[in-house]
Amino acid sequence: MPASALPNVTRPDSWTVVVRERDVRGEDTTRAADAVVAEWDAHDWPAGLLSRACLRSVTGNTLLEYEQWADPRPGGTGAEDTRPPEPARAGTAYQLYRSSVTDLREPTGCAVTVVVDLGQADPAAARKWVDEMFDGASEHETGHDAPLPGLLAAHFHVSLDGSRVLNYAEWTSPEAHRSAIPGPEADDPLAADVGRPGVRVIRFLPHGLRESRA
């Protein structure tokens, strides 16, 4: 599946992102992902749903759906409105807060999601956490002076309730990410006790993308 099956994370008309994960251990991952996309094609979409992307984890254990929704208010910007859309199935609603683009001249071959549970529901504190990541002014500083080889872009999302941060990072390949930032997959049962508490890292491959036909 080509990299074009990945979403345009920074599209200007997207106000809210709904992310959901599904455990598909024991299933044929490709068939499960095909079924998700087929379901999208079989039904009319709710008003305001702009795009849907389906990704497969490199372990084959997880499917991720990334949905982009328009502002629910006619002519609105969504800046003062924190109402989530009403997706057909439960998921976590986020808003894209800040992005850092290193180099998008190369195709994106892998999306790496890093979900951080902040332990409190505080949108202002979550945004401050992201700001500190960008500014390198806190304990969350990565310590890298130069762009990591293979990293194309990082998109930080804050959940509407402020309890989580999602970094949706675009990489050239899973191998590039693994080389630059070694570590286990959060959905690998053999590595379930490895990593930082409250932080889940999963590498995904693109599978399917659909955009609104309205």
Summary of the structure (lengths in Angstrom):
residues: 214
radius of gyration: 16.8
end to end distance: 24.7
largest distance: 49.0
contacts: 622
relative contact order: 0.24
helix: 19%
strand: 34%
